[in-house]
């Protein structure tokens, strides 16, 4: 039985104030996601189970508690011995357990079809509940293909990373039911330029000892980290276990980062003081080895903004359906409908791009792998650049309540920039797009085939595609890389949406994004099928 709070107060009656939205099944309530997962060959049963689990009131409360009680750094015990531990609120562990149990890190690697598409759907759904805790889950998922560089290490670590259990105990990997994997690449002086790293590796009895610092190490309580250090042969990839059979590996946490958002997750600066490590892959080929992990984390950074947009739009729609102004419900006012419909298009495009990339990750052909490389970069770039403005405008739909922490809108807004920065900020991604097209002709061919697959369906799209290739018959100058990447991503989303078959969505995307019949700000549009678009939120 639920006992409602009192609305009749001493000085006024509380009315025209929508309460919090009810808990919802994140799969059953999202027909658009279901359509994309089906088209991508994903596993509907696993996605449905995850959506029901992630959408409960209990898990949402656990995520809120994890954010309200952020990680605590415990450097020493009472006697002054080093601990280098991070302690988390129980809510953090609840969300981690739910993600692992659903197969967030495991499904893509069990050999059954549609694993990456199903994983992508889980990223999208869990990002709506607690996006910070997606970070350690994502790195655990993404580390698995990099382990193929060393079958012996893979045999030890991969089964622990790809189970559906969660074991946060402090113990070496061989004594754990399950494990998580983090990453530590960047250093102060280099950032994205990892070849400027200074961490050194010295051989030690068949293993290696690492000495140096890492400027960003997210999820420092992971059971292991993929990291980069120099040997005499050059920059090399290593797997650094957090705990060894001899005890605590000398990985010293310097501090936890005070971040804009992502507050349930711990991000740290660390130092290796002769930390024991396993070499992973060939000496001097560290970037080539770890790029497999980077590539797969990019899929998640392409999917997460679609989830954040979805969460913000659901909140905005709930509010405008339940609040009136000027003798009319907000949802019935034409200007509000234009804003919501325009924002819904941004979410539709982000979800379509991310799921199309995920489908390519599941492909076996060389063309699939080439398309996955270019499409995930385009999706990551465009969707993250649009995420912040979408959430900001959705926040404004709530008025002053959107600025209040009792709603999720401030949290969503703080999360919006993260996935654009993680694994290559905007400029890095655009330069990578140019490099991929220059060095991998198959990627360019696969992308062009995908773009041309939608020709003949809409003359505006056909004209815009022809204009793009007229404008850039070859790769652009570096200074135009953002314009070039944005246009390619917009056209790729249009191609996917045209073939998905929803006329309101594809026509709205082409009119406002491809043809440019609009103003600069959200809602500065005309002629959208607002009823159809809003109904899909």
LOTIZA-111615 format. One record per residue (C-alpha): residue number from 1; residue in three letters; x, y, z. Coordinates in nm, 4 decimals, decimal comma, m for minus. Each point is the difference from the previous one (the first is absolute). Layout:
N
R   seq   type          u          v          w
R   NUM    ALA          X          Y          Z
...
END
This chain:
537
R   seq   type          u          v          w
R     1    UNK     0,0000     0,0000     0,0000
R     2    UNK     0,1260     0,3475    m0,0916
R     3    UNK    m0,0867     0,2918     0,2271
R     4    UNK     0,0016     0,3164    m0,2083
R     5    UNK     0,1608     0,3204     0,1350
R     6    UNK    m0,2323     0,2775     0,1139
R     7    UNK    m0,0941     0,2527    m0,2655
R     8    UNK    m0,2115     0,2224     0,2229
R     9    UNK     0,2435     0,2193     0,1933
R    10    UNK    m0,0548     0,2838     0,2436
R    11    UNK     0,0437     0,2773    m0,2554
R    12    UNK    m0,0891    m0,1597    m0,3315
R    13    UNK    m0,1083    m0,3055    m0,1954
R    14    UNK     0,2723    m0,1772    m0,1985
R    15    UNK    m0,1292    m0,0287    m0,3537
R    16    UNK     0,1288     0,0204    m0,3560
R    17    UNK     0,3215    m0,1701     0,1161
R    18    UNK     0,0641    m0,3373    m0,1645
R    19    UNK     0,1569    m0,2541     0,2308
R    20    UNK     0,2948    m0,2147    m0,0933
R    21    UNK    m0,0566    m0,2360    m0,2927
R    22    UNK    m0,0840    m0,3545     0,0993
R    23    UNK     0,2647    m0,2679    m0,0381
R    24    UNK    m0,0125    m0,1406    m0,3509
R    25    UNK     0,1294    m0,3018    m0,1830
R    26    UNK     0,2697     0,1528    m0,2207
R    27    UNK    m0,0526    m0,2558    m0,2734
R    28    UNK    m0,3778    m0,0370    m0,0026
R    29    UNK    m0,0517     0,3784     0,0065
R    30    UNK     0,2343     0,0706    m0,2940
R    31    UNK    m0,1398    m0,1210    m0,3317
R    32    UNK     0,2687     0,1901    m0,1895
R    33    UNK     0,2758    m0,1940     0,1747
R    34    UNK    m0,1782    m0,3278    m0,0630
R    35    UNK    m0,0221     0,0748    m0,3726
R    36    UNK     0,3712     0,0802    m0,0233
R    37    UNK     0,1058    m0,3069     0,1981
R    38    UNK    m0,2135    m0,2198    m0,2253
R    39    UNK     0,1493     0,1615    m0,3123
R    40    UNK     0,3525    m0,0461     0,1377
R    41    UNK    m0,0515    m0,3677     0,0757
R    42    UNK     0,0195     0,0469     0,3753
R    43    UNK    m0,1348    m0,2409     0,2593
R    44    UNK    m0,3384     0,1256     0,1039
R    45    UNK    m0,0362    m0,2364     0,2960
R    46    UNK     0,3269     0,1126     0,1619
R    47    UNK    m0,0730     0,3656    m0,0694
R    48    UNK    m0,3505    m0,0363     0,1400
R    49    UNK     0,1300    m0,1602     0,3202
R    50    UNK     0,2585     0,2778     0,0400
R    51    UNK    m0,2552     0,2751    m0,0654
R    52    UNK    m0,2351    m0,1347     0,2641
R    53    UNK     0,2851    m0,0336     0,2511
R    54    UNK     0,1530     0,3412    m0,0664
R    55    UNK    m0,3325     0,1806     0,0132
R    56    UNK    m0,1032    m0,0928     0,3519
R    57    UNK    m0,0511     0,2594     0,2687
R    58    UNK     0,2510    m0,1856     0,2164
R    59    UNK     0,2830     0,0248    m0,2537
R    60    UNK    m0,0743     0,3637    m0,0708
R    61    UNK     0,0189     0,0674     0,3743
R    62    UNK     0,3298    m0,1896     0,0183
R    63    UNK     0,1439     0,2194    m0,2739
R    64    UNK    m0,1174     0,3152     0,1743
R    65    UNK     0,1571    m0,1175     0,3258
R    66    UNK     0,3285    m0,0765    m0,1747
R    67    UNK     0,0102     0,3554    m0,1385
R    68    UNK    m0,0999     0,1585     0,3296
R    69    UNK     0,2702    m0,1958     0,1848
R    70    UNK     0,2983     0,0177    m0,2347
R    71    UNK     0,3059    m0,2247     0,0220
R    72    UNK     0,2392     0,0527     0,2915
R    73    UNK     0,3765    m0,0357    m0,0272
R    74    UNK     0,1675    m0,1996     0,2764
R    75    UNK     0,3754     0,0342    m0,0408
R    76    UNK     0,1149    m0,1421     0,3358
R    77    UNK    m0,1213    m0,2181     0,2799
R    78    UNK     0,0077     0,1194     0,3616
R    79    UNK     0,3627    m0,1101     0,0404
R    80    UNK     0,1211     0,1899    m0,3056
R    81    UNK     0,0260    m0,2969    m0,2356
R    82    UNK    m0,1026     0,0722    m0,3582
R    83    UNK    m0,3402    m0,1185    m0,1103
R    84    UNK    m0,0566     0,1933    m0,3257
R    85    UNK    m0,3647    m0,0978     0,0027
R    86    UNK    m0,3182     0,1718    m0,1107
R    87    UNK    m0,3125    m0,0750     0,2005
R    88    UNK    m0,3422     0,0196    m0,1640
R    89    UNK    m0,3540     0,0361     0,1268
R    90    UNK    m0,2037    m0,3248    m0,0176
R    91    UNK    m0,2077     0,1605    m0,2767
R    92    UNK     0,3042    m0,0070    m0,2261
R    93    UNK     0,0406    m0,3723     0,0505
R    94    UNK    m0,3715    m0,0570    m0,0616
R    95    UNK     0,0181     0,1664    m0,3410
R    96    UNK     0,3233    m0,1812    m0,0864
R    97    UNK    m0,1616    m0,3305     0,0949
R    98    UNK    m0,3055     0,0742    m0,2149
R    99    UNK     0,2135     0,0908    m0,3008
R   100    UNK     0,2213    m0,3064     0,0255
R   101    UNK    m0,2970    m0,2315     0,0621
R   102    UNK    m0,1730     0,1306    m0,3127
R   103    UNK     0,3062    m0,0846    m0,2093
R   104    UNK     0,1117     0,3573    m0,0679
R   105    UNK     0,3652    m0,1100    m0,0207
R   106    UNK    m0,0594    m0,3598    m0,1073
R   107    UNK    m0,2603    m0,0372    m0,2744
R   108    UNK     0,2148     0,1330    m0,2821
R   109    UNK     0,2565    m0,2755     0,0562
R   110    UNK    m0,2072    m0,3170     0,0446
R   111    UNK    m0,0007    m0,0868    m0,3704
R   112    UNK    m0,3740     0,0390    m0,0567
R   113    UNK    m0,1238     0,2451    m0,2659
R   114    UNK    m0,0898     0,3583     0,0801
R   115    UNK     0,2170     0,0363     0,3072
R   116    UNK     0,1351     0,3482    m0,0661
R   117    UNK    m0,3425     0,1321    m0,1016
R   118    UNK    m0,1465    m0,1375     0,3231
R   119    UNK     0,2875     0,1451     0,1998
R   120    UNK    m0,0563     0,3382    m0,1665
R   121    UNK    m0,3653    m0,0095     0,1040
R   122    UNK     0,1081    m0,0670     0,3588
R   123    UNK     0,2378     0,2966    m0,0066
R   124    UNK    m0,2849     0,2184    m0,1245
R   125    UNK    m0,2386    m0,1211     0,2709
R   126    UNK     0,2377     0,0035     0,2979
R   127    UNK     0,1208     0,3486    m0,0978
R   128    UNK    m0,3526     0,1184     0,0798
R   129    UNK     0,0327    m0,1273     0,3579
R   130    UNK     0,3606     0,0520     0,1135
R   131    UNK     0,2405     0,0973    m0,2789
R   132    UNK     0,3107     0,0204     0,2192
R   133    UNK    m0,0044    m0,3682     0,0862
R   134    UNK    m0,0123    m0,0817    m0,3704
R   135    UNK     0,3709     0,0957    m0,0122
R   136    UNK     0,1501    m0,3047     0,1784
R   137    UNK    m0,2517    m0,2284    m0,1712
R   138    UNK     0,0918     0,1408    m0,3404
R   139    UNK     0,3735    m0,0399     0,0562
R   140    UNK    m0,0523    m0,3584     0,1125
R   141    UNK    m0,1932    m0,0735    m0,3207
R   142    UNK     0,2533     0,1782    m0,2185
R   143    UNK     0,3116    m0,1616     0,1470
R   144    UNK    m0,0913    m0,3479    m0,1185
R   145    UNK     0,1091     0,0254    m0,3670
R   146    UNK     0,3350     0,1557     0,0965
R   147    UNK     0,0805    m0,3127     0,2056
R   148    UNK     0,0141    m0,2040    m0,3200
R   149    UNK     0,3557     0,1340    m0,0406
R   150    UNK     0,1108    m0,2483     0,2712
R   151    UNK    m0,1879    m0,3328     0,0159
R   152    UNK     0,1448    m0,0845     0,3415
R   153    UNK    m0,1231     0,3234     0,1570
R   154    UNK    m0,3273    m0,0337    m0,1863
R   155    UNK    m0,0538    m0,3440     0,1507
R   156    UNK     0,0357     0,1411     0,3520
R   157    UNK    m0,1826     0,3309    m0,0357
R   158    UNK    m0,2672    m0,0355    m0,2686
R   159    UNK    m0,2195    m0,2498     0,1909
R   160    UNK    m0,0021     0,2319     0,3030
R   161    UNK    m0,0879     0,3055    m0,2107
R   162    UNK    m0,2775    m0,1670    m0,1989
R   163    UNK    m0,2007    m0,1629     0,2751
R   164    UNK    m0,3262     0,1302     0,1412
R   165    UNK     0,1210     0,0258     0,3572
R   166    UNK     0,1492     0,2967     0,1849
R   167    UNK     0,2725    m0,0394     0,2609
R   168    UNK     0,1395     0,3203     0,1556
R   169    UNK     0,2200    m0,1850     0,2482
R   170    UNK     0,3692     0,0858     0,0347
R   171    UNK     0,1764    m0,3090    m0,1337
R   172    UNK     0,2118    m0,1054    m0,2987
R   173    UNK    m0,1935    m0,0949    m0,3094
R   174    UNK     0,0531    m0,3723     0,0472
R   175    UNK    m0,1907     0,0061     0,3291
R   176    UNK    m0,2994     0,2020    m0,1242
R   177    UNK    m0,3359    m0,1044    m0,1428
R   178    UNK     0,0081     0,2920    m0,2453
R   179    UNK     0,2212     0,2939    m0,0881
R   180    UNK    m0,0119     0,3467    m0,1527
R   181    UNK     0,2562     0,1743    m0,2177
R   182    UNK     0,0961     0,3666    m0,0200
R   183    UNK     0,2304     0,2049    m0,2166
R   184    UNK     0,2805     0,2457     0,0763
R   185    UNK     0,1602     0,1609    m0,3040
R   186    UNK     0,0205     0,3786     0,0179
R   187    UNK     0,2702     0,1959     0,1774
R   188    UNK     0,0275     0,3681     0,0921
R   189    UNK     0,2381     0,1009    m0,2735
R   190    UNK    m0,1656    m0,1869    m0,2864
R   191    UNK    m0,3737    m0,0473     0,0451
R   192    UNK    m0,1286    m0,1528    m0,3236
R   193    UNK     0,3535    m0,0088    m0,1347
R   194    UNK     0,0919    m0,3213     0,1824
R   195    UNK     0,3338    m0,0240    m0,1795
R   196    UNK     0,1101     0,2864     0,2271
R   197    UNK    m0,0358    m0,2334     0,3001
R   198    UNK     0,2958    m0,0420     0,2361
R   199    UNK    m0,0973    m0,3099     0,2002
R   200    UNK     0,2764    m0,2605    m0,0218
R   201    UNK    m0,0085    m0,3800     0,0117
R   202    UNK     0,2912    m0,2183     0,1102
R   203    UNK     0,0152    m0,3814    m0,0300
R   204    UNK    m0,0314    m0,1901     0,3272
R   205    UNK     0,0125    m0,3788     0,0116
R   206    UNK    m0,2221    m0,0662    m0,2978
R   207    UNK    m0,2259     0,2953     0,0790
R   208    UNK     0,0534     0,3751     0,0078
R   209    UNK     0,0173     0,2820     0,2529
R   210    UNK    m0,1624     0,3321    m0,0896
R   211    UNK     0,1027     0,3404     0,1358
R   212    UNK    m0,1828     0,3198    m0,0881
R   213    UNK    m0,3224     0,1942     0,0372
R   214    UNK    m0,3409    m0,0029    m0,1681
R   215    UNK    m0,2049     0,3187    m0,0072
R   216    UNK    m0,3338    m0,1782    m0,0444
R   217    UNK    m0,0792    m0,3427     0,1374
R   218    UNK    m0,3725    m0,0556     0,0164
R   219    UNK    m0,1455    m0,2648     0,2306
R   220    UNK     0,3224    m0,0502     0,2005
R   221    UNK    m0,1462    m0,2960     0,1915
R   222    UNK    m0,0078    m0,2058    m0,3197
R   223    UNK     0,1788    m0,3333     0,0236
R   224    UNK     0,2369     0,0898    m0,2798
R   225    UNK     0,0914     0,2796    m0,2378
R   226    UNK     0,1151     0,0138    m0,3565
R   227    UNK     0,2725     0,2612    m0,0106
R   228    UNK     0,2872     0,1264    m0,2142
R   229    UNK     0,3674     0,0240     0,0893
R   230    UNK     0,3304     0,0173    m0,1833
R   231    UNK     0,2358    m0,2926    m0,0363
R   232    UNK     0,3214     0,0170    m0,1982
R   233    UNK    m0,2041    m0,0990    m0,3068
R   234    UNK    m0,2487     0,2846     0,0407
R   235    UNK    m0,3462     0,0658     0,1363
R   236    UNK    m0,1476    m0,3297     0,1152
R   237    UNK    m0,3304    m0,1166     0,1473
R   238    UNK    m0,0116    m0,1630     0,3433
R   239    UNK    m0,2614    m0,1592     0,2211
R   240    UNK     0,0571     0,1188     0,3568
R   241    UNK    m0,1810    m0,2095     0,2636
R   242    UNK    m0,1378     0,1987     0,2919
R   243    UNK     0,0742    m0,2810     0,2455
R   244    UNK     0,2604    m0,2763    m0,0302
R   245    UNK     0,0611    m0,3277     0,1786
R   246    UNK     0,2642     0,1845     0,2047
R   247    UNK    m0,2427     0,2737     0,1081
R   248    UNK    m0,0705     0,3553    m0,1101
R   249    UNK     0,1661     0,0985    m0,3239
R   250    UNK     0,1784     0,3364     0,0561
R   251    UNK    m0,2546     0,2116    m0,1854
R   252    UNK    m0,0339     0,3155     0,2070
R   253    UNK    m0,3074     0,2194    m0,0318
R   254    UNK     0,0967     0,3660     0,0162
R   255    UNK    m0,3498     0,1443     0,0185
R   256    UNK    m0,3530    m0,0398    m0,1325
R   257    UNK    m0,1058     0,2482    m0,2651
R   258    UNK    m0,2639     0,2593     0,0904
R   259    UNK    m0,2100    m0,0220    m0,3153
R   260    UNK    m0,2897     0,1905    m0,1509
R   261    UNK    m0,2130    m0,3144    m0,0040
R   262    UNK     0,0447    m0,3779    m0,0041
R   263    UNK     0,0017     0,0261     0,3774
R   264    UNK    m0,0831    m0,3588     0,0901
R   265    UNK     0,3114    m0,1122    m0,1850
R   266    UNK     0,3510     0,0525     0,1347
R   267    UNK     0,2576     0,1562    m0,2318
R   268    UNK     0,3509     0,0354     0,1276
R   269    UNK     0,3617     0,0909    m0,0520
R   270    UNK     0,2334    m0,2891     0,0728
R   271    UNK     0,3696    m0,0823     0,0096
R   272    UNK     0,1716    m0,3289    m0,0695
R   273    UNK     0,2829    m0,0626     0,2454
R   274    UNK     0,1504    m0,3107    m0,1524
R   275    UNK    m0,3443    m0,1470    m0,0606
R   276    UNK     0,0029    m0,3568    m0,1237
R   277    UNK    m0,1405    m0,0332    m0,3536
R   278    UNK    m0,0527    m0,2501    m0,2808
R   279    UNK     0,1031     0,1062    m0,3491
R   280    UNK    m0,2966    m0,0195    m0,2357
R   281    UNK     0,0847    m0,0231    m0,3676
R   282    UNK     0,3239     0,0800    m0,1765
R   283    UNK     0,2704     0,2280     0,1350
R   284    UNK    m0,0351     0,3451    m0,1508
R   285    UNK    m0,3525    m0,0705    m0,1302
R   286    UNK    m0,1915     0,1324     0,2991
R   287    UNK    m0,2366     0,2310    m0,1850
R   288    UNK    m0,0914    m0,2708    m0,2519
R   289    UNK    m0,0772    m0,2369     0,2890
R   290    UNK    m0,2055     0,2315     0,2170
R   291    UNK    m0,1889     0,1513    m0,2954
R   292    UNK    m0,2346    m0,2999     0,0110
R   293    UNK    m0,1142     0,1111     0,3440
R   294    UNK    m0,0292     0,3617    m0,1144
R   295    UNK    m0,2042    m0,1020    m0,3035
R   296    UNK    m0,2554    m0,1834     0,2104
R   297    UNK    m0,0271     0,2721     0,2633
R   298    UNK    m0,0877     0,2339    m0,2857
R   299    UNK    m0,3112    m0,2027    m0,0695
R   300    UNK    m0,1170     0,0728     0,3526
R   301    UNK     0,0878     0,3686    m0,0238
R   302    UNK    m0,2107     0,0108    m0,3157
R   303    UNK    m0,2978    m0,1705     0,1691
R   304    UNK     0,0013     0,1793     0,3347
R   305    UNK    m0,1034     0,3450    m0,1342
R   306    UNK    m0,3096    m0,1556    m0,1564
R   307    UNK    m0,0897    m0,1401     0,3425
R   308    UNK     0,0596     0,3333     0,1724
R   309    UNK    m0,2176     0,1789    m0,2571
R   310    UNK    m0,2717    m0,2599     0,0462
R   311    UNK     0,0011     0,0438     0,3780
R   312    UNK    m0,0230     0,3783    m0,0311
R   313    UNK    m0,2826    m0,0166    m0,2541
R   314    UNK    m0,2037    m0,2415     0,2123
R   315    UNK     0,0267     0,2421     0,2924
R   316    UNK    m0,0940     0,2968    m0,2184
R   317    UNK    m0,2983    m0,1753    m0,1532
R   318    UNK    m0,1252    m0,1132     0,3405
R   319    UNK     0,0201     0,3565     0,1276
R   320    UNK    m0,1716     0,1711    m0,2923
R   321    UNK    m0,2786    m0,2590    m0,0006
R   322    UNK    m0,0687     0,0683     0,3679
R   323    UNK     0,0348     0,3782     0,0196
R   324    UNK    m0,2158     0,2822    m0,1327
R   325    UNK     0,0711     0,3641    m0,0753
R   326    UNK    m0,2231     0,2679    m0,1452
R   327    UNK    m0,3062    m0,2279     0,0290
R   328    UNK     0,1512    m0,2740    m0,2161
R   329    UNK     0,2163    m0,3051     0,0641
R   330    UNK     0,3579     0,0604    m0,1067
R   331    UNK    m0,0050    m0,3072    m0,2231
R   332    UNK    m0,2905     0,1498    m0,1961
R   333    UNK     0,1754     0,3277    m0,0764
R   334    UNK     0,1376     0,0138    m0,3569
R   335    UNK     0,3338     0,1539     0,0901
R   336    UNK     0,0702    m0,2621     0,2660
R   337    UNK    m0,0932    m0,2727    m0,2457
R   338    UNK     0,2467     0,1377    m0,2527
R   339    UNK     0,2770    m0,0051     0,2599
R   340    UNK    m0,0723    m0,3553     0,1142
R   341    UNK    m0,0324    m0,1311    m0,3549
R   342    UNK     0,3282     0,1608    m0,1022
R   343    UNK     0,1771    m0,1459     0,3037
R   344    UNK    m0,1527    m0,3405    m0,0728
R   345    UNK     0,1631     0,0078    m0,3430
R   346    UNK     0,3423     0,0450     0,1599
R   347    UNK    m0,0598    m0,3050     0,2197
R   348    UNK    m0,1280    m0,2024    m0,2968
R   349    UNK     0,3108     0,0814    m0,2021
R   350    UNK     0,2382    m0,0820     0,2852
R   351    UNK    m0,1682    m0,3332     0,0699
R   352    UNK    m0,0076    m0,0919    m0,3687
R   353    UNK     0,3685     0,0801    m0,0495
R   354    UNK     0,1119    m0,1878     0,3101
R   355    UNK    m0,2000    m0,3120    m0,0736
R   356    UNK     0,1115    m0,0078    m0,3640
R   357    UNK     0,3612     0,0104     0,1168
R   358    UNK    m0,0730    m0,2763     0,2521
R   359    UNK    m0,1399    m0,2173    m0,2781
R   360    UNK     0,3283     0,0392    m0,1864
R   361    UNK     0,1920    m0,1055     0,3123
R   362    UNK    m0,1902    m0,3289    m0,0163
R   363    UNK     0,0933    m0,0593    m0,3640
R   364    UNK     0,2685    m0,2473    m0,1030
R   365    UNK     0,0912     0,1322    m0,3432
R   366    UNK     0,2943     0,2362    m0,0557
R   367    UNK    m0,2482     0,2576    m0,1274
R   368    UNK    m0,1875    m0,0172     0,3304
R   369    UNK     0,3163     0,0632     0,1990
R   370    UNK     0,0954     0,2903    m0,2245
R   371    UNK    m0,3450     0,1532     0,0266
R   372    UNK    m0,0008    m0,0464     0,3772
R   373    UNK     0,3219     0,2010     0,0266
R   374    UNK    m0,1284     0,3003    m0,1950
R   375    UNK    m0,3653    m0,0077     0,1064
R   376    UNK     0,0703    m0,0125     0,3738
R   377    UNK     0,2260     0,3040    m0,0278
R   378    UNK    m0,2650     0,1942    m0,1919
R   379    UNK    m0,2695    m0,1011     0,2499
R   380    UNK     0,2152     0,0906     0,2987
R   381    UNK     0,0826     0,3400    m0,1453
R   382    UNK    m0,3468     0,1168    m0,1031
R   383    UNK    m0,2099    m0,1506     0,2782
R   384    UNK     0,2170     0,1383     0,2760
R   385    UNK     0,0139     0,3459    m0,1531
R   386    UNK    m0,3808     0,0054    m0,0043
R   387    UNK    m0,0525    m0,1574     0,3433
R   388    UNK     0,0701     0,3107     0,2091
R   389    UNK    m0,2339     0,2343    m0,1920
R   390    UNK    m0,2782    m0,2605     0,0044
R   391    UNK     0,0198    m0,0481     0,3773
R   392    UNK     0,0267     0,3748     0,0594
R   393    UNK    m0,3169     0,0630    m0,1994
R   394    UNK    m0,1803    m0,2909     0,1665
R   395    UNK     0,0985     0,1497     0,3345
R   396    UNK    m0,1562     0,3282    m0,1055
R   397    UNK    m0,3288    m0,1805    m0,0724
R   398    UNK    m0,0254    m0,0517     0,3766
R   399    UNK     0,0765     0,3631     0,0764
R   400    UNK     0,1486     0,0552     0,3440
R   401    UNK    m0,0613    m0,3611     0,1025
R   402    UNK     0,2406    m0,1121    m0,2694
R   403    UNK     0,2782     0,1819     0,1842
R   404    UNK    m0,0716    m0,1778     0,3282
R   405    UNK     0,1894    m0,3109     0,1104
R   406    UNK    m0,3232    m0,1757     0,1002
R   407    UNK    m0,0454    m0,0607    m0,3719
R   408    UNK     0,2619    m0,1939    m0,1995
R   409    UNK     0,0493     0,2881    m0,2442
R   410    UNK     0,3093     0,1542     0,1650
R   411    UNK     0,1624    m0,3423     0,0213
R   412    UNK    m0,0726    m0,0689    m0,3664
R   413    UNK     0,1363     0,3406    m0,0998
R   414    UNK     0,3212    m0,0597     0,1949
R   415    UNK     0,0425    m0,3348    m0,1707
R   416    UNK    m0,0550     0,1363    m0,3497
R   417    UNK     0,3613     0,1063    m0,0764
R   418    UNK     0,1702    m0,3142     0,1282
R   419    UNK    m0,0410    m0,2393    m0,2901
R   420    UNK     0,1172     0,2637    m0,2448
R   421    UNK     0,3243     0,0385     0,1959
R   422    UNK     0,0558    m0,3683     0,0870
R   423    UNK     0,2035    m0,2021    m0,2526
R   424    UNK     0,0697     0,2948    m0,2248
R   425    UNK    m0,1558     0,3452     0,0184
R   426    UNK    m0,1525     0,1634    m0,3067
R   427    UNK     0,3171     0,0998    m0,1793
R   428    UNK     0,1673    m0,3346     0,0667
R   429    UNK    m0,2999    m0,1861    m0,1395
R   430    UNK    m0,0164     0,2171    m0,3113
R   431    UNK     0,3698    m0,0524    m0,0688
R   432    UNK    m0,0489    m0,3726     0,0526
R   433    UNK    m0,2844     0,0044    m0,2534
R   434    UNK     0,2321     0,1598    m0,2548
R   435    UNK     0,2758    m0,2516     0,0754
R   436    UNK    m0,2390    m0,2942    m0,0305
R   437    UNK    m0,1296     0,1154    m0,3373
R   438    UNK     0,3534     0,0665    m0,1220
R   439    UNK     0,1528    m0,3277     0,1166
R   440    UNK    m0,2897    m0,2433    m0,0316
R   441    UNK    m0,1603     0,0213    m0,3440
R   442    UNK    m0,2483    m0,2694     0,1029
R   443    UNK    m0,1393     0,2292     0,2725
R   444    UNK    m0,0690     0,2744    m0,2531
R   445    UNK    m0,1542    m0,2462    m0,2414
R   446    UNK    m0,2211    m0,1525     0,2684
R   447    UNK    m0,1116     0,3438     0,1160
R   448    UNK    m0,0813     0,1132    m0,3533
R   449    UNK    m0,1992    m0,3184    m0,0630
R   450    UNK    m0,1991     0,0631     0,3179
R   451    UNK    m0,0713     0,3580    m0,1034
R   452    UNK    m0,1016    m0,0990    m0,3532
R   453    UNK    m0,2267    m0,2791     0,1270
R   454    UNK    m0,2644     0,2623     0,0837
R   455    UNK     0,0084     0,1900    m0,3306
R   456    UNK    m0,3234     0,0175    m0,1908
R   457    UNK    m0,2127     0,0277     0,3139
R   458    UNK     0,0115     0,3786     0,0410
R   459    UNK     0,1159     0,2539    m0,2568
R   460    UNK     0,1254     0,2371     0,2708
R   461    UNK     0,2256    m0,2712     0,1357
R   462    UNK     0,1250    m0,0874    m0,3473
R   463    UNK     0,0817     0,3653    m0,0716
R   464    UNK     0,1766     0,0434     0,3341
R   465    UNK     0,2073    m0,3147    m0,0485
R   466    UNK     0,1061     0,1125    m0,3481
R   467    UNK     0,0848     0,3448     0,1375
R   468    UNK     0,2157    m0,1552     0,2707
R   469    UNK     0,2098    m0,1936    m0,2484
R   470    UNK     0,0212     0,3045    m0,2278
R   471    UNK     0,1209     0,2096     0,2921
R   472    UNK     0,2502    m0,2642     0,1148
R   473    UNK     0,1014    m0,2240    m0,2929
R   474    UNK     0,3002    m0,0917     0,2155
R   475    UNK     0,0805     0,0417     0,3658
R   476    UNK    m0,0273     0,3558     0,1311
R   477    UNK     0,2719     0,2188     0,1410
R   478    UNK     0,0466    m0,0575     0,3723
R   479    UNK    m0,1647     0,3316     0,0873
R   480    UNK    m0,3270    m0,1246    m0,1569
R   481    UNK     0,0044    m0,3379     0,1717
R   482    UNK    m0,2842     0,0786     0,2405
R   483    UNK    m0,2280     0,1268    m0,2767
R   484    UNK     0,0819    m0,3040    m0,2115
R   485    UNK    m0,0576    m0,2473     0,2866
R   486    UNK    m0,3224     0,1664     0,1109
R   487    UNK    m0,1433    m0,0087    m0,3500
R   488    UNK     0,0941    m0,3634    m0,0519
R   489    UNK    m0,1593    m0,0972     0,3324
R   490    UNK    m0,3199     0,1935    m0,0779
R   491    UNK    m0,0255    m0,1703    m0,3395
R   492    UNK     0,0739    m0,3423     0,1466
R   493    UNK    m0,2768     0,0451     0,2564
R   494    UNK    m0,2336     0,1075    m0,2804
R   495    UNK     0,0826    m0,3150    m0,1950
R   496    UNK    m0,0736    m0,2224     0,2996
R   497    UNK    m0,3227     0,1822     0,0856
R   498    UNK    m0,1248    m0,0041    m0,3595
R   499    UNK     0,0371    m0,3766    m0,0147
R   500    UNK    m0,1532    m0,0460     0,3462
R   501    UNK    m0,3307     0,1011    m0,1531
R   502    UNK    m0,1535     0,2542     0,2380
R   503    UNK    m0,0983     0,2906    m0,2221
R   504    UNK    m0,0484     0,2538     0,2798
R   505    UNK     0,3528    m0,0606     0,1261
R   506    UNK     0,1851    m0,0205    m0,3303
R   507    UNK    m0,1863     0,2944    m0,1517
R   508    UNK     0,0600     0,2102     0,3105
R   509    UNK     0,3715    m0,0883     0,0109
R   510    UNK     0,0510     0,0788    m0,3672
R   511    UNK    m0,1979     0,3230     0,0128
R   512    UNK     0,1761     0,1391     0,3066
R   513    UNK     0,3467    m0,1596    m0,0012
R   514    UNK     0,0733    m0,0842    m0,3630
R   515    UNK    m0,1927     0,2650    m0,1912
R   516    UNK     0,0557     0,2618     0,2703
R   517    UNK    m0,3523     0,1439    m0,0022
R   518    UNK     0,0224     0,1315     0,3550
R   519    UNK     0,1397     0,2586     0,2368
R   520    UNK     0,2977    m0,0461     0,2293
R   521    UNK    m0,1647    m0,0850     0,3333
R   522    UNK    m0,2049    m0,3070     0,0986
R   523    UNK    m0,3638     0,0420    m0,0965
R   524    UNK     0,0753     0,2528    m0,2753
R   525    UNK    m0,1707    m0,2285    m0,2515
R   526    UNK    m0,3149    m0,0282    m0,2044
R   527    UNK    m0,2059    m0,2738    m0,1561
R   528    UNK     0,1008    m0,2896     0,2265
R   529    UNK    m0,2488    m0,2750     0,0777
R   530    UNK     0,0091     0,0943     0,3657
R   531    UNK    m0,2665    m0,2484     0,1068
R   532    UNK     0,1873    m0,2974    m0,1465
R   533    UNK     0,3393     0,1097     0,1290
R   534    UNK    m0,1136     0,0794     0,3541
R   535    UNK    m0,1889    m0,3293     0,0201
R   536    UNK     0,3295    m0,1859    m0,0497
R   537    UNK     0,1628     0,1499     0,3114
END
